Amino acid sequence: MSARIPTAAMAFSWVLTAVLLLGLALAIAQGVTMRLDPPETGYWLNTATGVRHTADCVYYERTKQGRPCEPDEGLACGLCGG
């Protein structure tokens, strides 16, 4: 029995399948990343100190520990009024 030699059409279908699977994997990865991004609230809570900052504050999103928060969470920053 002779070995089957892949035709150009078969090779093309394998390449197309690989490209589609890679695209699907990238789309899933980007979707997961988008779902993990926190919502923009305009306020930032330093979770280490409990101080809240507004988007205009120099400390907004610059603390080592923090997360977006609501305007009634934490203590207001002395600089920006949080």
Buried (B, 14 or more C-beta within 10 A) or exposed (E): EEEEEEEEEEEEEEEEEEEEEEEEEEEEEEEEEEEEEEEEBEBBBBBEBEBBBBEEBEBBEEBEEBBBBEEEBBEBBEEBEB
